[in-house]
């Protein structure tokens, strides 16, 4: 059974994985989305 990392690598090489990666890149370049992600991560970190 492949490890989690190997399965992720396989997914990112697939057409669907490439689309997902491209969407994530576009979202990361948008300042509004970046701020939204930052808020979410800070909320998540403070709860732990």
mmJSON file of the N, C-alpha and C atoms, coordinates in Angstrom:
{"data_MODEL":{"atom_site":{
"group_PDB":["ATOM","ATOM","ATOM","ATOM","ATOM","ATOM","ATOM","ATOM","ATOM","ATOM","ATOM","ATOM","ATOM","ATOM","ATOM","ATOM","ATOM","ATOM","ATOM","ATOM","ATOM","ATOM","ATOM","ATOM","ATOM","ATOM","ATOM","ATOM","ATOM","ATOM","ATOM","ATOM","ATOM","ATOM","ATOM","ATOM","ATOM","ATOM","ATOM","ATOM","ATOM","ATOM","ATOM","ATOM","ATOM","ATOM","ATOM","ATOM","ATOM","ATOM","ATOM","ATOM","ATOM","ATOM","ATOM","ATOM","ATOM","ATOM","ATOM","ATOM","ATOM","ATOM","ATOM","ATOM","ATOM","ATOM","ATOM","ATOM","ATOM","ATOM","ATOM","ATOM","ATOM","ATOM","ATOM","ATOM","ATOM","ATOM","ATOM","ATOM","ATOM","ATOM","ATOM","ATOM","ATOM","ATOM","ATOM","ATOM","ATOM","ATOM","ATOM","ATOM","ATOM","ATOM","ATOM","ATOM","ATOM","ATOM","ATOM","ATOM","ATOM","ATOM","ATOM","ATOM","ATOM","ATOM","ATOM","ATOM","ATOM","ATOM","ATOM","ATOM","ATOM","ATOM","ATOM","ATOM","ATOM","ATOM","ATOM","ATOM","ATOM","ATOM","ATOM","ATOM","ATOM","ATOM","ATOM","ATOM","ATOM","ATOM","ATOM","ATOM","ATOM","ATOM","ATOM","ATOM","ATOM","ATOM","ATOM","ATOM","ATOM","ATOM","ATOM","ATOM"],
"id":[1,2,3,4,5,6,7,8,9,10,11,12,13,14,15,16,17,18,19,20,21,22,23,24,25,26,27,28,29,30,31,32,33,34,35,36,37,38,39,40,41,42,43,44,45,46,47,48,49,50,51,52,53,54,55,56,57,58,59,60,61,62,63,64,65,66,67,68,69,70,71,72,73,74,75,76,77,78,79,80,81,82,83,84,85,86,87,88,89,90,91,92,93,94,95,96,97,98,99,100,101,102,103,104,105,106,107,108,109,110,111,112,113,114,115,116,117,118,119,120,121,122,123,124,125,126,127,128,129,130,131,132,133,134,135,136,137,138,139,140,141,142,143,144],
"type_symbol":["N","C","C","N","C","C","N","C","C","N","C","C","N","C","C","N","C","C","N","C","C","N","C","C","N","C","C","N","C","C","N","C","C","N","C","C","N","C","C","N","C","C","N","C","C","N","C","C","N","C","C","N","C","C","N","C","C","N","C","C","N","C","C","N","C","C","N","C","C","N","C","C","N","C","C","N","C","C","N","C","C","N","C","C","N","C","C","N","C","C","N","C","C","N","C","C","N","C","C","N","C","C","N","C","C","N","C","C","N","C","C","N","C","C","N","C","C","N","C","C","N","C","C","N","C","C","N","C","C","N","C","C","N","C","C","N","C","C","N","C","C","N","C","C"],
"label_atom_id":["N","CA","C","N","CA","C","N","CA","C","N","CA","C","N","CA","C","N","CA","C","N","CA","C","N","CA","C","N","CA","C","N","CA","C","N","CA","C","N","CA","C","N","CA","C","N","CA","C","N","CA","C","N","CA","C","N","CA","C","N","CA","C","N","CA","C","N","CA","C","N","CA","C","N","CA","C","N","CA","C","N","CA","C","N","CA","C","N","CA","C","N","CA","C","N","CA","C","N","CA","C","N","CA","C","N","CA","C","N","CA","C","N","CA","C","N","CA","C","N","CA","C","N","CA","C","N","CA","C","N","CA","C","N","CA","C","N","CA","C","N","CA","C","N","CA","C","N","CA","C","N","CA","C","N","CA","C","N","CA","C","N","CA","C","N","CA","C"],
"label_alt_id":[null,null,null,null,null,null,null,null,null,null,null,null,null,null,null,null,null,null,null,null,null,null,null,null,null,null,null,null,null,null,null,null,null,null,null,null,null,null,null,null,null,null,null,null,null,null,null,null,null,null,null,null,null,null,null,null,null,null,null,null,null,null,null,null,null,null,null,null,null,null,null,null,null,null,null,null,null,null,null,null,null,null,null,null,null,null,null,null,null,null,null,null,null,null,null,null,null,null,null,null,null,null,null,null,null,null,null,null,null,null,null,null,null,null,null,null,null,null,null,null,null,null,null,null,null,null,null,null,null,null,null,null,null,null,null,null,null,null,null,null,null,null,null,null],
"label_comp_id":["UNK","UNK","UNK","UNK","UNK","UNK","UNK","UNK","UNK","UNK","UNK","UNK","UNK","UNK","UNK","UNK","UNK","UNK","UNK","UNK","UNK","UNK","UNK","UNK","UNK","UNK","UNK","UNK","UNK","UNK","UNK","UNK","UNK","UNK","UNK","UNK","UNK","UNK","UNK","UNK","UNK","UNK","UNK","UNK","UNK","UNK","UNK","UNK","UNK","UNK","UNK","UNK","UNK","UNK","UNK","UNK","UNK","UNK","UNK","UNK","UNK","UNK","UNK","UNK","UNK","UNK","UNK","UNK","UNK","UNK","UNK","UNK","UNK","UNK","UNK","UNK","UNK","UNK","UNK","UNK","UNK","UNK","UNK","UNK","UNK","UNK","UNK","UNK","UNK","UNK","UNK","UNK","UNK","UNK","UNK","UNK","UNK","UNK","UNK","UNK","UNK","UNK","UNK","UNK","UNK","UNK","UNK","UNK","UNK","UNK","UNK","UNK","UNK","UNK","UNK","UNK","UNK","UNK","UNK","UNK","UNK","UNK","UNK","UNK","UNK","UNK","UNK","UNK","UNK","UNK","UNK","UNK","UNK","UNK","UNK","UNK","UNK","UNK","UNK","UNK","UNK","UNK","UNK","UNK"],
"label_asym_id":["A","A","A","A","A","A","A","A","A","A","A","A","A","A","A","A","A","A","A","A","A","A","A","A","A","A","A","A","A","A","A","A","A","A","A","A","A","A","A","A","A","A","A","A","A","A","A","A","A","A","A","A","A","A","A","A","A","A","A","A","A","A","A","A","A","A","A","A","A","A","A","A","A","A","A","A","A","A","A","A","A","A","A","A","A","A","A","A","A","A","A","A","A","A","A","A","A","A","A","A","A","A","A","A","A","A","A","A","A","A","A","A","A","A","A","A","A","A","A","A","A","A","A","A","A","A","A","A","A","A","A","A","A","A","A","A","A","A","A","A","A","A","A","A"],
"label_entity_id":["1","1","1","1","1","1","1","1","1","1","1","1","1","1","1","1","1","1","1","1","1","1","1","1","1","1","1","1","1","1","1","1","1","1","1","1","1","1","1","1","1","1","1","1","1","1","1","1","1","1","1","1","1","1","1","1","1","1","1","1","1","1","1","1","1","1","1","1","1","1","1","1","1","1","1","1","1","1","1","1","1","1","1","1","1","1","1","1","1","1","1","1","1","1","1","1","1","1","1","1","1","1","1","1","1","1","1","1","1","1","1","1","1","1","1","1","1","1","1","1","1","1","1","1","1","1","1","1","1","1","1","1","1","1","1","1","1","1","1","1","1","1","1","1"],
"label_seq_id":[1,1,1,2,2,2,3,3,3,4,4,4,5,5,5,6,6,6,7,7,7,8,8,8,9,9,9,10,10,10,11,11,11,12,12,12,13,13,13,14,14,14,15,15,15,16,16,16,17,17,17,18,18,18,19,19,19,20,20,20,21,21,21,22,22,22,23,23,23,24,24,24,25,25,25,26,26,26,27,27,27,28,28,28,29,29,29,30,30,30,31,31,31,32,32,32,33,33,33,34,34,34,35,35,35,36,36,36,37,37,37,38,38,38,39,39,39,40,40,40,41,41,41,42,42,42,43,43,43,44,44,44,45,45,45,46,46,46,47,47,47,48,48,48],
"pdbx_PDB_ins_code":[null,null,null,null,null,null,null,null,null,null,null,null,null,null,null,null,null,null,null,null,null,null,null,null,null,null,null,null,null,null,null,null,null,null,null,null,null,null,null,null,null,null,null,null,null,null,null,null,null,null,null,null,null,null,null,null,null,null,null,null,null,null,null,null,null,null,null,null,null,null,null,null,null,null,null,null,null,null,null,null,null,null,null,null,null,null,null,null,null,null,null,null,null,null,null,null,null,null,null,null,null,null,null,null,null,null,null,null,null,null,null,null,null,null,null,null,null,null,null,null,null,null,null,null,null,null,null,null,null,null,null,null,null,null,null,null,null,null,null,null,null,null,null,null],
"Cartn_x":[0.848,0.0,0.893,0.622,1.47,1.28,2.368,2.297,1.452,1.13,0.293,0.991,2.274,3.026,2.995,3.177,3.149,1.775,0.731,-0.622,-0.877,-0.358,-0.507,0.234,1.45,2.228,1.481,0.906,0.149,-1.032,-1.718,-2.879,-2.476,-1.376,-0.976,-0.513,-0.136,0.271,-0.922,-2.064,-3.253,-3.875,-4.701,-5.34,-6.173,-6.908,-7.721,-6.828,-5.738,-4.8,-4.162,-3.831,-3.245,-4.228,-5.505,-6.529,-6.623,-6.601,-6.69,-5.503,-4.311,-3.106,-3.208,-3.679,-3.81,-4.829,-5.936,-6.938,-6.351,-5.574,-4.948,-3.955,-3.209,-2.253,-2.973,-4.077,-4.844,-5.419,-5.947,-6.516,-5.437,-4.246,-3.149,-2.656,-2.821,-2.345,-3.357,-4.583,-5.622,-5.483,-5.251,-5.037,-6.201,-7.418,-8.589,-8.623,-8.351,-8.326,-7.174,-6.048,-4.889,-5.199,-5.865,-6.252,-7.249,-8.167,-9.165,-8.469,-7.515,-6.786,-5.967,-5.387,-4.592,-5.457,-6.648,-7.577,-7.977,-8.27,-8.675,-7.559,-6.337,-5.213,-4.941,-5.043,-4.788,-5.865,-7.094,-8.185,-7.916,-7.492,-7.232,-6.069,-5.033,-3.862,-4.185,-5.038,-5.343,-6.219,-6.965,-7.828,-7.042,-5.894,-5.116,-4.385],
"Cartn_y":[-1.185,0.0,1.249,2.171,3.369,4.278,4.963,5.876,7.099,7.881,9.064,10.025,10.233,11.146,10.648,9.357,8.798,8.982,8.807,8.973,10.432,11.358,12.78,13.105,12.567,12.792,12.265,11.077,10.502,11.398,11.896,12.755,14.046,14.668,15.943,15.764,14.57,14.309,13.998,13.724,13.422,14.716,14.644,15.859,16.598,15.849,16.487,17.156,16.511,17.081,18.353,18.366,19.575,20.734,20.43,21.482,22.029,21.123,21.528,22.409,22.021,22.797,24.178,24.236,25.528,26.422,25.845,26.626,27.174,26.353,26.782,27.907,27.812,28.887,30.192,30.103,31.324,31.937,31.087,31.574,32.197,31.623,32.143,33.487,33.739,35.016,36.139,35.803,36.806,37.348,38.646,39.208,38.961,39.007,38.793,37.354,36.411,34.991,34.713,35.373,35.175,35.64,36.788,37.308,36.361,35.839,34.906,33.648,33.135,31.939,32.243,33.422,33.815,33.867,34.438,34.505,33.108,32.252,30.884,30.142,30.273,29.593,30.134,31.434,31.994,31.546,31.451,30.957,29.51,28.725,27.307,27.125,27.958,27.852,28.242,29.235,29.69,28.68,27.892,26.888,25.718,25.448,24.27,24.489],
"Cartn_z":[0.0,0.0,0.0,-0.929,-1.004,0.219,0.555,1.691,1.314,2.293,2.073,1.103,1.287,0.418,-1.027,-1.223,-2.578,-3.214,-2.419,-2.953,-3.336,-2.54,-2.858,-4.149,-4.298,-5.518,-6.745,-6.604,-7.72,-8.08,-7.074,-7.305,-8.01,-7.562,-8.175,-9.617,-9.981,-11.37,-12.275,-11.679,-12.471,-12.998,-14.039,-14.569,-13.516,-12.713,-11.675,-10.628,-10.285,-9.322,-9.846,-11.132,-11.739,-11.695,-11.947,-11.862,-10.443,-9.474,-8.074,-7.688,-8.114,-7.814,-8.45,-9.678,-10.375,-9.67,-9.228,-8.485,-7.189,-6.51,-5.254,-5.508,-6.599,-6.939,-7.213,-7.963,-8.261,-6.992,-6.117,-4.854,-3.982,-3.988,-3.165,-3.674,-4.96,-5.504,-5.304,-4.953,-4.715,-3.288,-3.112,-1.77,-0.811,-1.319,-0.462,0.063,-0.825,-0.434,0.534,0.274,1.143,2.564,2.684,3.998,4.668,3.885,4.412,4.962,4.225,4.668,5.923,5.961,7.129,8.386,8.255,9.393,9.849,8.904,9.226,9.947,9.439,10.073,11.47,11.648,12.974,13.964,13.492,14.341,14.748,13.791,14.03,14.998,14.847,15.726,17.154,17.342,18.697,19.445,18.727,19.372,19.932,19.398,19.804,21.073],
"occupancy":[1.0,1.0,1.0,1.0,1.0,1.0,1.0,1.0,1.0,1.0,1.0,1.0,1.0,1.0,1.0,1.0,1.0,1.0,1.0,1.0,1.0,1.0,1.0,1.0,1.0,1.0,1.0,1.0,1.0,1.0,1.0,1.0,1.0,1.0,1.0,1.0,1.0,1.0,1.0,1.0,1.0,1.0,1.0,1.0,1.0,1.0,1.0,1.0,1.0,1.0,1.0,1.0,1.0,1.0,1.0,1.0,1.0,1.0,1.0,1.0,1.0,1.0,1.0,1.0,1.0,1.0,1.0,1.0,1.0,1.0,1.0,1.0,1.0,1.0,1.0,1.0,1.0,1.0,1.0,1.0,1.0,1.0,1.0,1.0,1.0,1.0,1.0,1.0,1.0,1.0,1.0,1.0,1.0,1.0,1.0,1.0,1.0,1.0,1.0,1.0,1.0,1.0,1.0,1.0,1.0,1.0,1.0,1.0,1.0,1.0,1.0,1.0,1.0,1.0,1.0,1.0,1.0,1.0,1.0,1.0,1.0,1.0,1.0,1.0,1.0,1.0,1.0,1.0,1.0,1.0,1.0,1.0,1.0,1.0,1.0,1.0,1.0,1.0,1.0,1.0,1.0,1.0,1.0,1.0],
"B_iso_or_equiv":[0.0,0.0,0.0,0.0,0.0,0.0,0.0,0.0,0.0,0.0,0.0,0.0,0.0,0.0,0.0,0.0,0.0,0.0,0.0,0.0,0.0,0.0,0.0,0.0,0.0,0.0,0.0,0.0,0.0,0.0,0.0,0.0,0.0,0.0,0.0,0.0,0.0,0.0,0.0,0.0,0.0,0.0,0.0,0.0,0.0,0.0,0.0,0.0,0.0,0.0,0.0,0.0,0.0,0.0,0.0,0.0,0.0,0.0,0.0,0.0,0.0,0.0,0.0,0.0,0.0,0.0,0.0,0.0,0.0,0.0,0.0,0.0,0.0,0.0,0.0,0.0,0.0,0.0,0.0,0.0,0.0,0.0,0.0,0.0,0.0,0.0,0.0,0.0,0.0,0.0,0.0,0.0,0.0,0.0,0.0,0.0,0.0,0.0,0.0,0.0,0.0,0.0,0.0,0.0,0.0,0.0,0.0,0.0,0.0,0.0,0.0,0.0,0.0,0.0,0.0,0.0,0.0,0.0,0.0,0.0,0.0,0.0,0.0,0.0,0.0,0.0,0.0,0.0,0.0,0.0,0.0,0.0,0.0,0.0,0.0,0.0,0.0,0.0,0.0,0.0,0.0,0.0,0.0,0.0],
"pdbx_formal_charge":[null,null,null,null,null,null,null,null,null,null,null,null,null,null,null,null,null,null,null,null,null,null,null,null,null,null,null,null,null,null,null,null,null,null,null,null,null,null,null,null,null,null,null,null,null,null,null,null,null,null,null,null,null,null,null,null,null,null,null,null,null,null,null,null,null,null,null,null,null,null,null,null,null,null,null,null,null,null,null,null,null,null,null,null,null,null,null,null,null,null,null,null,null,null,null,null,null,null,null,null,null,null,null,null,null,null,null,null,null,null,null,null,null,null,null,null,null,null,null,null,null,null,null,null,null,null,null,null,null,null,null,null,null,null,null,null,null,null,null,null,null,null,null,null],
"auth_seq_id":[1,1,1,2,2,2,3,3,3,4,4,4,5,5,5,6,6,6,7,7,7,8,8,8,9,9,9,10,10,10,11,11,11,12,12,12,13,13,13,14,14,14,15,15,15,16,16,16,17,17,17,18,18,18,19,19,19,20,20,20,21,21,21,22,22,22,23,23,23,24,24,24,25,25,25,26,26,26,27,27,27,28,28,28,29,29,29,30,30,30,31,31,31,32,32,32,33,33,33,34,34,34,35,35,35,36,36,36,37,37,37,38,38,38,39,39,39,40,40,40,41,41,41,42,42,42,43,43,43,44,44,44,45,45,45,46,46,46,47,47,47,48,48,48],
"auth_comp_id":["UNK","UNK","UNK","UNK","UNK","UNK","UNK","UNK","UNK","UNK","UNK","UNK","UNK","UNK","UNK","UNK","UNK","UNK","UNK","UNK","UNK","UNK","UNK","UNK","UNK","UNK","UNK","UNK","UNK","UNK","UNK","UNK","UNK","UNK","UNK","UNK","UNK","UNK","UNK","UNK","UNK","UNK","UNK","UNK","UNK","UNK","UNK","UNK","UNK","UNK","UNK","UNK","UNK","UNK","UNK","UNK","UNK","UNK","UNK","UNK","UNK","UNK","UNK","UNK","UNK","UNK","UNK","UNK","UNK","UNK","UNK","UNK","UNK","UNK","UNK","UNK","UNK","UNK","UNK","UNK","UNK","UNK","UNK","UNK","UNK","UNK","UNK","UNK","UNK","UNK","UNK","UNK","UNK","UNK","UNK","UNK","UNK","UNK","UNK","UNK","UNK","UNK","UNK","UNK","UNK","UNK","UNK","UNK","UNK","UNK","UNK","UNK","UNK","UNK","UNK","UNK","UNK","UNK","UNK","UNK","UNK","UNK","UNK","UNK","UNK","UNK","UNK","UNK","UNK","UNK","UNK","UNK","UNK","UNK","UNK","UNK","UNK","UNK","UNK","UNK","UNK","UNK","UNK","UNK"],
"auth_asym_id":["A","A","A","A","A","A","A","A","A","A","A","A","A","A","A","A","A","A","A","A","A","A","A","A","A","A","A","A","A","A","A","A","A","A","A","A","A","A","A","A","A","A","A","A","A","A","A","A","A","A","A","A","A","A","A","A","A","A","A","A","A","A","A","A","A","A","A","A","A","A","A","A","A","A","A","A","A","A","A","A","A","A","A","A","A","A","A","A","A","A","A","A","A","A","A","A","A","A","A","A","A","A","A","A","A","A","A","A","A","A","A","A","A","A","A","A","A","A","A","A","A","A","A","A","A","A","A","A","A","A","A","A","A","A","A","A","A","A","A","A","A","A","A","A"],
"auth_atom_id":["N","CA","C","N","CA","C","N","CA","C","N","CA","C","N","CA","C","N","CA","C","N","CA","C","N","CA","C","N","CA","C","N","CA","C","N","CA","C","N","CA","C","N","CA","C","N","CA","C","N","CA","C","N","CA","C","N","CA","C","N","CA","C","N","CA","C","N","CA","C","N","CA","C","N","CA","C","N","CA","C","N","CA","C","N","CA","C","N","CA","C","N","CA","C","N","CA","C","N","CA","C","N","CA","C","N","CA","C","N","CA","C","N","CA","C","N","CA","C","N","CA","C","N","CA","C","N","CA","C","N","CA","C","N","CA","C","N","CA","C","N","CA","C","N","CA","C","N","CA","C","N","CA","C","N","CA","C","N","CA","C","N","CA","C","N","CA","C"],
"pdbx_PDB_model_num":[1,1,1,1,1,1,1,1,1,1,1,1,1,1,1,1,1,1,1,1,1,1,1,1,1,1,1,1,1,1,1,1,1,1,1,1,1,1,1,1,1,1,1,1,1,1,1,1,1,1,1,1,1,1,1,1,1,1,1,1,1,1,1,1,1,1,1,1,1,1,1,1,1,1,1,1,1,1,1,1,1,1,1,1,1,1,1,1,1,1,1,1,1,1,1,1,1,1,1,1,1,1,1,1,1,1,1,1,1,1,1,1,1,1,1,1,1,1,1,1,1,1,1,1,1,1,1,1,1,1,1,1,1,1,1,1,1,1,1,1,1,1,1,1]
}}}
